[in-house]
Amino acid sequence: MPEYLAALVAEYGRPEDVIRLASLPRPAPKPGMVDITVERAAINPSDLIPVTGAYSNRTVLPFVPGFEGVGIVSRVGAGVIGLKPGDRVLPLGASGLWQATLQRPAEWCLAVPDDLSIEQAATAYVNPMTTLRLIAALKDHFGGFAGLAGRRIAITAAGSAIGRMLLKTLSAEGAEVTAIVRSERTAARLPPLPGLLTLVTGQQPIGRDTVFDAVVDAVGGETGGDLLRHHLAAGGVFLQYGALSGMPIAQAMLSARPDVRFSFLWLRTFVHSAGRQALSNALSQCFDGLRDGTFASDIAATYPLSRLSEALAHQKAPDRLGKVLIDPRC
Ligand SMILES: NC(=O)c1ccc[n+]([C@@H]2O[C@H](COP(=O)([O-])OP(=O)(O)OC[C@H]3O[C@@H](n4cnc5c(N)ncnc54)[C@H](OP(=O)(O)O)[C@@H]3O)[C@@H](O)[C@H]2O)c1
């Protein structure tokens, strides 16, 4: 049986210690499945969290990381309709993109339009769709599209890929947006949006008179806790979707604000409950956002999978500017 190159996690630990390259056998696709040659995969923070064992209750070892990437259907199993060899697809709903060949149920593979570049296609799903879900949750809280105009909304880790997508989307909807970042260097690289306010944490405390109607937080820990406790208006909403600080928001902070709504948003909840049509519609919105630049991601570098350790080191580098991609074919 032919073999192909894959990144494999056989034990939990630090990504740079436990993600190893392996040769895996390439069986023929089973009924209902398609074989995909993965052309580009992204490295996102959310790919590395399961490697640490954080979700060990729902992760089966060994596994191939990578929730996002684009590939070409190479073979189809019996009974597959709607996909054929040569089709370009995004395989959604499970990890496994950091390998040269992926086998996936056909219904989880969604077509990618030809006009998108390989880099756009490889970054079309996780961050744009998370942004769409966060915007939908804000609209839900404030009551519809018009509800976001004039709202004071703070975005933490605003220089991240999702942060930048949120800044652009919310500015376009007329919200009064504040980008919260941890360095002047990142502040200087934020998208030049009219009326965008910026706060740099750690330089000076946020003034007690600074209050938001909503906080969209990917940092957690002290930054998130302080915003929740002291800077969210009564009746406001705190949406957390990440914990880049490595720390949760302290229970005392949550308990101190019974007058606001707090929720943690998971993309996977939507992906696994929405149904194929809703997923396909959401992906179409992601593609539109890529075309008009709202969901564009800067690309820091692309590495062959055979140089995965360099790609992981670049992902961790404090001066990384954009997404690190992998070409699993080499
Ligand atoms: N809940 C979900 O379903 C879901 C889905 C997708 C992503 N996420 C989460 O969303 C977050 C952002 O993902 P992404 O792909 O947009 O990230 P990204 O593009 O890789 O950017 C992350 C950036 O955040 C900043 N950062 C890192 N640690 C920080 C800290 N302790 N405090 C403040 N800023 C910090 C850094 O920018 P500077 O060095 O410039 O400060 C870093 O480059 C991650 O936590 C990820 O796990 C959640």
The ligand as an SDF file (V2000), in Angstrom:
LIG
                    3D

 48 52  0  0  0  0  0  0  0  0999 V2000
  -14.1260   29.4560   20.1850 N   0  0  0  0  0  0  0  0  0  0  0  0
  -13.8960   29.0470   18.9450 C   0  0  0  0  0  0  0  0  0  0  0  0
  -14.6400   28.2890   18.3520 O   0  0  0  0  0  0  0  0  0  0  0  0
  -12.6520   29.5640   18.2590 C   0  0  0  0  0  0  0  0  0  0  0  0
  -12.4840   29.3870   16.8750 C   0  0  0  0  0  0  0  0  0  0  0  0
  -11.3270   29.9080   16.2960 C   0  0  0  0  0  0  0  0  0  0  0  0
  -10.3700   30.5610   17.0710 C   0  0  0  0  0  0  0  0  0  0  0  0
  -10.5870   30.6720   18.4000 N   0  0  0  0  0  0  0  0  0  0  0  0
   -9.6250   31.3740   19.2570 C   0  0  0  0  0  0  0  0  0  0  0  0
   -9.4780   32.7030   18.7830 O   0  0  0  0  0  0  0  0  0  0  0  0
   -8.2460   33.2130   19.2210 C   0  0  0  0  0  0  0  0  0  0  0  0
   -7.5960   33.9740   18.0870 C   0  0  0  0  0  0  0  0  0  0  0  0
   -7.3120   33.0660   17.0210 O   0  0  0  0  0  0  0  0  0  0  0  0
   -6.6160   33.6180   15.6980 P   0  0  0  0  0  0  0  0  0  0  0  0
   -6.4250   32.4880   14.7540 O   0  0  0  0  0  0  0  0  0  0  0  0
   -7.3380   34.8490   15.2490 O   0  0  0  0  0  0  0  0  0  0  0  0
   -5.1930   34.0640   16.2970 O   0  0  0  0  0  0  0  0  0  0  0  0
   -3.8760   34.5490   15.5680 P   0  0  0  0  0  0  0  0  0  0  0  0
   -4.1960   35.1800   14.2650 O   0  0  0  0  0  0  0  0  0  0  0  0
   -2.8890   33.4450   15.5950 O   0  0  0  0  0  0  0  0  0  0  0  0
   -3.3980   35.7290   16.5150 O   0  0  0  0  0  0  0  0  0  0  0  0
   -3.1640   35.5450   17.8610 C   0  0  0  0  0  0  0  0  0  0  0  0
   -2.5930   36.8740   18.3580 C   0  0  0  0  0  0  0  0  0  0  0  0
   -3.1450   37.1940   19.6150 O   0  0  0  0  0  0  0  0  0  0  0  0
   -2.2210   37.9580   20.3470 C   0  0  0  0  0  0  0  0  0  0  0  0
   -2.0580   37.3550   21.6650 N   0  0  0  0  0  0  0  0  0  0  0  0
   -1.5060   36.1750   21.9770 C   0  0  0  0  0  0  0  0  0  0  0  0
   -1.5010   35.9840   23.2980 N   0  0  0  0  0  0  0  0  0  0  0  0
   -2.0500   37.0980   23.8300 C   0  0  0  0  0  0  0  0  0  0  0  0
   -2.3220   37.5090   25.1480 C   0  0  0  0  0  0  0  0  0  0  0  0
   -1.9940   36.7430   26.2070 N   0  0  0  0  0  0  0  0  0  0  0  0
   -2.8990   38.7190   25.3390 N   0  0  0  0  0  0  0  0  0  0  0  0
   -3.2190   39.4940   24.2990 C   0  0  0  0  0  0  0  0  0  0  0  0
   -2.9890   39.1630   23.0060 N   0  0  0  0  0  0  0  0  0  0  0  0
   -2.4200   37.9680   22.7940 C   0  0  0  0  0  0  0  0  0  0  0  0
   -0.8980   37.9320   19.5880 C   0  0  0  0  0  0  0  0  0  0  0  0
   -0.7710   39.1440   18.8740 O   0  0  0  0  0  0  0  0  0  0  0  0
    0.3150   40.2570   19.3170 P   0  0  0  0  0  0  0  0  0  0  0  0
    1.5990   39.5270   19.5170 O   0  0  0  0  0  0  0  0  0  0  0  0
    0.3000   41.1670   18.1320 O   0  0  0  0  0  0  0  0  0  0  0  0
   -0.2040   40.8760   20.5580 O   0  0  0  0  0  0  0  0  0  0  0  0
   -1.1130   36.7860   18.6200 C   0  0  0  0  0  0  0  0  0  0  0  0
   -0.4000   36.9180   17.4200 O   0  0  0  0  0  0  0  0  0  0  0  0
   -7.4720   32.0190   19.7560 C   0  0  0  0  0  0  0  0  0  0  0  0
   -7.5630   32.0250   21.1630 O   0  0  0  0  0  0  0  0  0  0  0  0
   -8.2210   30.8240   19.2130 C   0  0  0  0  0  0  0  0  0  0  0  0
   -8.0830   29.6740   20.0120 O   0  0  0  0  0  0  0  0  0  0  0  0
  -11.7010   30.1980   19.0100 C   0  0  0  0  0  0  0  0  0  0  0  0
  1  2  1  0
  2  3  2  0
  2  4  1  0
  4  5  1  0
  4 48  2  0
  5  6  2  0
  6  7  1  0
  7  8  2  0
  8  9  1  0
  8 48  1  0
  9 10  1  0
  9 46  1  0
 10 11  1  0
 11 12  1  0
 11 44  1  0
 12 13  1  0
 13 14  1  0
 14 15  2  0
 14 16  1  0
 14 17  1  0
 17 18  1  0
 18 19  2  0
 18 20  1  0
 18 21  1  0
 21 22  1  0
 22 23  1  0
 23 24  1  0
 23 42  1  0
 24 25  1  0
 25 26  1  0
 25 36  1  0
 26 27  1  0
 26 35  1  0
 27 28  2  0
 28 29  1  0
 29 30  1  0
 29 35  2  0
 30 31  1  0
 30 32  2  0
 32 33  1  0
 33 34  2  0
 34 35  1  0
 36 37  1  0
 36 42  1  0
 37 38  1  0
 38 39  2  0
 38 40  1  0
 38 41  1  0
 42 43  1  0
 44 45  1  0
 44 46  1  0
 46 47  1  0
M  CHG  2   8   1  16  -1
M  END
$$$$
